[in-house]
Amino acid sequence: MARVVIIGGGWAGCGAALSAKAAGAEEVIVLERTDCLLGTGLVGGIYRNNGRQTAAEEAIAMGAGDLFELMDSVARHKNVEFPGHKHANLYDVSLMEPTVLRYLRAKGIDVRLMHRVYDAKHENGKISSVLVDDFGEIEGDVFIECTGTAGPQANCIK
């Protein structure tokens, strides 16, 4: 089966890793350039607000609710209202990242922090590997780019 390499360990990268594993990928590697997962998802801890409750419940009902269930497990406040937010839940940002990290690793996902991807190698018109600062080359069958909103790869070296 496939070796899936995910570049970026934010919410999208963590979700992609869980989906790849659930789809039967033999090996899933998450490469995150910083020292923790979830990126800008650790800014405020707000979820299920302003109509996003339905999206969360749909994801859970369709079998893709792992991350929502983890958020619920470390939520400090549920179904609160404050200016600009209705029906909001707030997870504890200090607990969220280690909870997700433990969960991914328990699922057999190889999470590699402080791994900054800076280039890719191509063979026959497709990516064959990515180049990672201080760690060399990582080969794979499938590459998923989930670098998100924190800025371009050159934004953060270490």
Sequence and secondary structure as in RCSB ss.txt:
>XXXX:A:sequence
MARVVIIGGGWAGCGAALSAKAAGAEEVIVLERTDCLLGTGLVGGIYRNNGRQTAAEEAIAMGAGDLFELMDSVA
RHKNVEFPGHKHANLYDVSLMEPTVLRYLRAKGIDVRLMHRVYDAKHENGKISSVLVDDFGEIEGDVFIECTGTA
GPQANCIK
>XXXX:A:secstr
  EEEEE  SHHHHHHHHHHHHTT SEEEEEESSSSSSGGGGSS EES TTHHHHHHHHHHTT  HHHHHHHHTE
EEEEEEETTEEEEEEE HHHHHHHHHHHHHHTT EEEES  EEEEEEETTEEEEEEETTTEEEE SEEEE  TTS
  GGG   
